[in-house]
Amino acid sequence: MKRVLVCDDDEKYRKPVRHIAECYPVRLVEAATFAELMAAAESGEPFSLVILDGMLDGVNTSIPFVERVAAGCYPHLEDAMFLLVSGDDSLRKQEYRLLKENWEKFDPANVLVLEEKGFLFREAYKVFKKLFSNPSP
């Protein structure tokens, strides 16, 4: 069964992803802190999709995490699709710069950076549909 990792310290953003995941043959793993994100990543189990909030508990999480993926720390995540969510302009610019610097390690078709959390539900639905095309009834 394919796995999805959703990382957000706010339950109201994890909950809609949970509802979407219930319609697809996936196992959802949730993380609300950077420590939980790292534990999931270090489990060695692959994820098909990683949905990552740019800030967890006021700490920048997307940049250090993407740097570790780019450095090859998590080879089991190399084929994952990444949905990065950040409402902070400066953080989003850093994410874009980091991705651009490491583009050979990331398939551009597999990275989506959202400017507002309000778009998360709609974009998550599109990504689930693309990756896991046959929802269960």
C-alpha positions as a printed Julia matrix, in Angstrom:
137×3 Matrix{Float64}:
   0.0    0.0     0.0
   1.33   3.44   -0.91
   2.08   5.84    1.91
   1.44   9.57    2.33
   3.15  11.79    4.9
   1.35  14.97    5.94
   3.24  17.34    8.23
   1.47  20.29    9.78
   1.23  21.49   13.36
  -2.34  22.64   12.77
  -4.98  19.9    12.91
  -7.34  21.92   10.7
  -4.93  21.41    7.77
  -4.19  17.74    8.46
  -7.88  16.86    8.79
  -8.93  17.56    5.16
  -5.95  15.56    3.91
  -7.07  12.72    6.18
 -10.55  12.86    4.63
  -9.12  12.77    1.1
  -6.83   9.86    2.02
  -9.81   7.83    3.23
 -11.03   7.67   -0.39
  -7.82   6.17   -1.73
  -5.86   2.98   -1.1
  -3.11   4.72    0.89
  -1.74   4.67    4.4
  -1.62   8.17    5.88
   1.12   9.05    8.35
   0.68  12.33   10.2
   3.34  14.49   11.82
   2.64  17.59   13.9
   6.23  18.37   14.93
   9.65  18.41   13.3
  10.64  15.45   15.5
   7.68  13.44   14.19
   8.57  14.44   10.61
  12.14  13.26   11.1
  11.02   9.99   12.74
   8.77   9.27    9.75
  11.53  10.11    7.26
  14.11   8.08    9.15
  11.83   5.03    9.28
  13.27   4.0     5.93
   9.83   3.33    4.5
   9.03   5.06    1.2
   6.34   7.68    0.79
   4.63   8.42   -2.51
   3.61  11.89   -1.35
   5.0   14.26    1.28
   2.84  17.25    2.2
   4.98  19.59    4.27
   4.14  22.82    6.05
   7.0   25.31    5.84
   6.85  26.02    9.56
   6.12  23.56   12.37
   5.76  25.11   15.82
   7.35  28.33   14.57
  10.46  26.56   13.26
  11.42  26.44    9.57
  11.04  22.79    8.61
  10.82  22.67    4.84
  14.33  24.0     4.12
  16.26  21.62    6.43
  14.11  18.69    5.34
  14.48  19.36    1.6
  18.24  19.89    2.11
  18.47  16.44    3.71
  16.5   14.85    0.88
  18.72  16.61   -1.7
  21.84  15.42    0.15
  20.69  11.82   -0.27
  19.91  11.23    3.41
  16.6    9.61    2.52
  17.0    7.59   -0.69
  13.58   6.04   -0.06
  12.05   9.5    -0.67
  13.77  10.21   -3.99
  10.69   9.27   -6.01
   8.19  10.99   -3.73
   6.06  13.91   -4.83
   6.46  16.95   -2.56
   3.72  19.44   -1.81
   5.34  22.3     0.13
   2.96  24.74    1.81
   4.12  28.14    2.97
   2.32  31.42    3.51
   5.61  33.19    4.21
   7.08  34.93    1.13
  10.7   34.85    2.3
  10.45  31.16    3.23
   8.85  30.34   -0.11
  11.69  32.16   -1.93
  14.22  30.1     0.03
  12.35  26.91   -0.91
  12.39  27.87   -4.6
  16.1   28.75   -4.46
  16.97  25.48   -2.73
  14.93  23.46   -5.22
  16.51  25.33   -8.15
  20.02  24.68   -6.8
  19.21  20.98   -6.45
  16.94  20.56   -9.46
  18.83  17.53  -10.76
  17.76  15.73   -7.59
  14.1   16.73   -7.86
  11.81  16.07  -10.79
  10.05  19.42  -11.35
   6.82  17.53  -12.03
   7.06  16.12   -8.5
   7.39  19.37   -6.57
   4.58  21.82   -5.95
   5.02  24.89   -3.73
   1.76  26.44   -2.54
   1.59  30.12   -1.66
  -1.35  29.84    0.71
  -2.58  27.14    3.03
  -6.08  27.89    1.8
  -5.16  26.09   -1.44
  -4.09  22.92    0.38
  -7.38  21.01    0.18
  -7.87  21.66   -3.55
  -4.27  20.91   -4.5
  -4.04  17.86   -2.24
  -7.16  16.48   -3.89
  -5.61  16.98   -7.36
  -2.37  15.31   -6.3
  -4.17  12.34   -4.72
  -6.21  11.92   -7.88
  -3.07  12.06  -10.04
  -1.04   9.64   -7.92
  -3.67   7.23   -6.7
  -6.16   7.48   -9.57
  -8.75   4.93   -8.48
 -10.57   6.1    -5.36
 -12.45   3.46   -3.45
 -16.25   3.86   -3.32
